[in-house]
C-alpha cells in the first residue's frame, strides 16, 4: 500500500482511460462469462495480417533481427515510407524526416510532447478520436474543441474554426477520413484552413491512418495538396495498423519537418527507444510487397457500410451520415434520450451504450468519448452476419424504450 501522503501526478488525474478499450474489456468479460456479446467497439480490421507480412516477421526473427535498431527505425523502412508518400502523393521526403514508432498513437504522443509548452492551444475538430485531447493535456497543452455539424456531413467550417483561434493557438489536428465519423474533409474547407494555418504559423498534424480505406472514386483531398506551402509546417501520422490489419504489430510513423522529427527522436530515445525490430521488417514487407490487401479490405467493408447505414436510417428518430472512409458509422440517437426501460433512464450516449450492452448484448462506444454525446460509434470491421444480428437486437432494445 502506498504511503498516506503519496499523491499521484496531476497529469494522470486529469486523463481518463481510453473508453474504447474500456468498453472492449467489459464486452470481453461478459463474453467470457457466457454471454453472446456482439462487439462493435474496437477499431481493427477483422481479416488476419497478410501471410507475406507474417512470414517477413518470422524471417526477421530467424535472421537475428531481435536486437536494438536505430531509435527512429531501420533506414530501409524509413526509405520505404518516403517512397510510398512519393508514389501516392508526389511529396519528397528524406529518411531522416521519418520517425517509426510503436503504432500511430505513439507517434501522435511524441508529436505533442515535442511541440507543446504549458498554455499552448491545439485546435481539435469534434467529433474527434478519443486520444487527441488527453495527449495534448499530457504534454501540458490545452485542447480547444471545435464542433463539426452533422448537417454539414461533419466537414470543417472555416468560419466556425476562426472563432476558436487565439494568440495561443499553436497547432491544429486534422483526421480525414475521420475516426469516429468516417467523414472526409472537403477541398474547399481544407484550402481555407490551410490559408489560416500558413498565415498564423500553426503546425498542422495530419492523422492519415485511414487514407487507404475510402469509398470514393477519386483521391480524397489533403491539406498538402490544398496548399503545398504547408509542407514545412505539417507532420503526417500514419502506419500499417489499419491498411494491413497489423494493429498488434505496433508500427506507425510520423513524417515531417526535420527539426520536429529530431525532437521526437530525442523523446523516443528516452521512452520506448526503437519499435520492435521484427515488426519493422514485417512493415517493410507490407510496404514493398503486394499491395492488394487494402483493396480487399475496402471491398469487404463496402456492403457492410451500406447495410449498416440503411438499417440505422430506417430506425425512427435515428440519423446517420454515410461515411466516406474508415470503418465506422456514427449515428445520432439523441431522439431516445430521456426514455427508459425497466427503470433504466437513457440520459445520454454513455447510458445508452450501457443499456445496449446489458439488454441487447451489443458493445458500442458512446459518442461522449469523441466529444459528441448525441452519437454512438459502431465499427463495421466485423462480419455481415454479426452486423445483421446486431441491428436486429438494437431495434428491439430501442423499441422497448418508453
N, C-alpha and C positions, 0 to 999 in steps of 0.2 A: 504494500500500500504506500502511496506517495505521502511525503511529509505534509502536515496540515497546512503549512504556509506555502506549499508549492502551488504555483499558478501557471497555467498554460499560456503560450504566447497569444497575444491579441489577434494576430493574423489568422490563427487557427480557429478562434472562437467566432470570427465573422464569416467563415466559409462553411457552407453546408455540404454534406456528402453528395456525390453525384446521384440525382433522383432516378436516372435511367438504370444505373447499376443497382440501386436500392429496390426498385420495382422488380427487376430481373431476379434478384436474390429471394424476394418474397414469393415470386411465382415458382421458382425452383423448389423452395421449401414446401409449398403446397403440393407440388407435383411429387416430391419425394414422399410426402405423406399419403399419396394415393389419389390425389385429386386430378381430374382430367383438365389440366390448365392449357389454354391456347395462348401462346406468348407472342405478342406483337410489340414488345417493348424494346428489344435490342436491335441496334443498327449494324447488322453484319449480314453479308450475303449467305444464303443457305446452301450454296454449292461449295464443294471442297476446293482447296487450293489446287491449281493445275498440277498435273503429275510431273511435268518437266521442271516446275519450280521446286516441288518437294524433292525430286531427285538431285537437284543442284544443291539444296541444303544438306542432304545426306552426303553427297560427294565432297562438299566442303569439310565436313567433319572427318571423313575418311582421309582427306588430303592434309589434315592437320591444321585447318583454319579454325582453331579453337582458342586462340590467344588474343591479346590486345591488338587492335588496329589503330590507325590514326584517330584522334578524337573526333574529327569531322567525318570519318568514314573512309573506306578504301577509295583510292583515287579512281579505280575502274568504275565504281558505282557512281561517283560524282560526275565523271565524264559521261556516263550513260544518261544521267539525268539532264545534263547540258544538251546532249544530242537529242533527247526526247523533246525538250521545250523548243529547240531549234526547228525540229521537224514539224511539230504540232503548231507552233505559233510564230516561227521565224525570229525568236528572241535569242540573242547571242550572250551567253554567259561562259565564264571560265570555271573549272572545278573548284578553285579557291573561293568562289562565290556561293558554294553549296555546303550546307551542313546536313549530314544524315543523322537522324535522331531516333529515339525509341518510340516511334509512332508519331502521327501528325499532332496529337495532343501535346506531346513532349516538345515538339518544335515550337508550337504556339507559346507554350510556357516560357521557353528560352527567349523568344522574341520580346515578350512583355518584360521579362527580367532584365533584358539588355537595354531597353529604351526608356523605361519609365522611372521617374523620380516622384517622391511624395507630392501629391497635388496635381500631377499631370492627368488630363482627362482624355478618355478614349471613347469615341462615338461608336455605339453598338446598335445597329438596327434590330428591332424586335418585331416578330419572334426571332430569338437568337439561339444558337447552340448553347446548351446549359453551362459549359465551362468557361465561356468568354468572361463574364463579369467576375467570377471568383479568381481567375488568373490575373486579371487586372488588379484586383484588390490585393492579392498576394505579392504583387510587385510594388505595392504602395500607391498605385494609381487609383483614379476614380472612374468607374464605368458610367457613362452617360447614355441612357437608353432612349433611342429614337423610334417611336412607334411607326409601324407599317400598317397600311389599311388593307383589310380583306377585300373591300370593294375595289381596290386598285390592284388586285391579284398579288398583294404583298410586294409590289415594286417600290423602289426608292422614290421618295418625293423630295427633290432638292429644296423646295421652299420650306417644307417641314423640317428638314435637316438643318437648314440655316438657323432656325430658331433655337437650336441646341448648341450652337457653336459659341465658344467663349475664347478669351485670350489664353486660357489654359489648355485648349484643345491641342493635343499632340499627335493623335493618330485616329484612324477610322478602320473598323473591321468590316470587310465585305465577304459574304459567303454566298456564292452563286454557282451552281444550284445550292439551295439552302437546306440545311437541317435545322428546323423540322418541317418547313412548308413545301419543299421541293420547288420553290419559286426561282425564276431566273430573272435577274435584273435586266432592264431594257437598255439598249444602246443609248437612247436619249437621256435616260436618267444617269447612266454611268458617265456620259460625256459632261454633264453638268457637275456631277460630283468631282470628276477629275479636275475640272477647272478650279473648283473650290480648293481641292487638296493642293494643287500646284501653286496657286496664288498664296495660300496660307502656310505652305511648307509642312503639311502633315505627312507622317508616314502612313502609307496605305498597307494594310495587312490583308492580303487576298487569300482566303481559305478556299482552295480549289479542289478539295478532296473528292468531290463528286463530279468533276468536269467530264469524265468519260461515261457517266451514266445519265444521259439526257435523252429526251424523247422528241426532239425537233429534227427537221431535215437539214438544218444548216448549223454551222458552228455558233455556239452561244456567244453573246457579247462578253467582252472582258475589258476592264478598265485600262489595261496597257494597249489594247487596240483602239480604245476610245481616245487615248492621249498618250502616245509613246514617250513624251517628255517625262512622264512619271516613273520611268524605269529606275531612275536613280533614287527614288524615294518610295519604292514598293518592295515589300517582301512577300514572296509567294510561298504558301504552305501546301504541301501535297504528300502523296505517298501511295503505297500499293495495297493498303488495307482493304479498301472498298473495291477497286477496279480489278484486283486479282484475288479477292477473298483471302487476304493474308492478315486478318485482324490480329491473330495471336502471334504472328511473327514479329510484330512491333517494329516496323520500319516506315518512317516517314522522312520528309526532308523539307528544308527551307532554302530558298534561293533568292538572292537579292544583293544590295549594295555591300561591297567588301567590308566596310567599316562595321556594319551591323553584324554580318556573319562572323567576323573576327571576335566581336564582343560576345556573341552567342557561344562561340567555341570556348572562350575563357570560362564562361558559366558552365558549359557542359563538361569541361575538363575537371571541374571541382564538384560535379554532381554524379552523373552516371558514367563519365568518360565515354568510350565509344559504344554504339549499339552492338548487339550480339553479332559476332563475326559470321557464323553460319547463316544467319538471317540476311546479312548484307549480300552474301553470294547468291542466296535464293532470290532476293530482289533484283540483283543484276541479271539473273536468268529471266525473270519476269519482263524486264525492260528490253532485253536483247533477243529473247526467243519469240515464238509465235505470238501474235497479237490478237487472236480471235476471241480470247476469253471475255474481255469486256463487252464485246458484241453479243456473246452468248447470254451474258447476264441481262443485257438490255432486252433481248428477245424474250427471255423468261419473265421479265418484270412487266412488259407491256400489257399482256392480257390481265395480269393481276391488278395492275393500276386501274385499268378500265373497269373491271368488275367492282373493285373497292369503291371507286368514285361514284359509279352508278348506284350501287347499293346504299351508300351513305346519303346521296342526294334524294333517294326515294323515301327516306325516313322523315316523317312530318317534323318540321321545325329545324332540321339539320341542314347546314350549308357546307359546301366543301369545294375549295378551289382546286382545279385539276393540276397536279404537279407536273412541271416540265423537266424535272431532273430528280436525282437521288432516288430513294425508295421508301418515301414516307407519304402518308396522307395526313392532313391536319384539319379535320372537320370542326365546325363550330357547334357545340352542344349547349350553348347558354340558354336556349329555349327550355331546357329541362331543369335549370337551376331554380331552387325553391320548391321543387316537387319532392315527394318522399315515398318510401315503401317500407312497410314493417318497422316504422319508427325511425328509419334512416333518412335524414334530410339531405338532399343534394345542395350543398352550399356553394360549390364551385368545382373546378376541374379535379382538385385533389380528392374530394369526397366522391365525385362521380367515378374516378378511376378506381377508388377503393370499392365502391359499390359493384362495378363491373367485374372486379377480381373476385369479390366474395360471393356475389349472386350468380354471375354468368361464367365464372372461371375463365375470364378473358383479361390478360395482362396488357395494359397500355401505359402511356406516360402522360401525366397531367400537364396541360398547357402552362400552368403556373410556373413550371420548371423552365419554360422557354420565354417567360415574360409575357405570356398571353393566356390569361386564365379562362377565357371563353372557349378554349380549344382543348382537344385531346390528340396526342400523336399516336399513329399506328405505323408500324413498319410492314411493308408488303414483301419483305425479303424472306418469305416463307411460302409454303406450298399453297396452291389454289384450293386444295381440299380443306386446309386449315382456315383459309380466308372465308370460304363459303360457310363453314360450320361456325366460325366466329361471328359473322354477320347475323346469322340466324339467332344466336344466343343474345347478341346485343339488342336486336329488335324486340325480342321477348322481354328482356330486362327493362328496356326503356318504356315499353307498353305497360309495365307493371307500376310505373311511377305515376302518382296522382297529385 
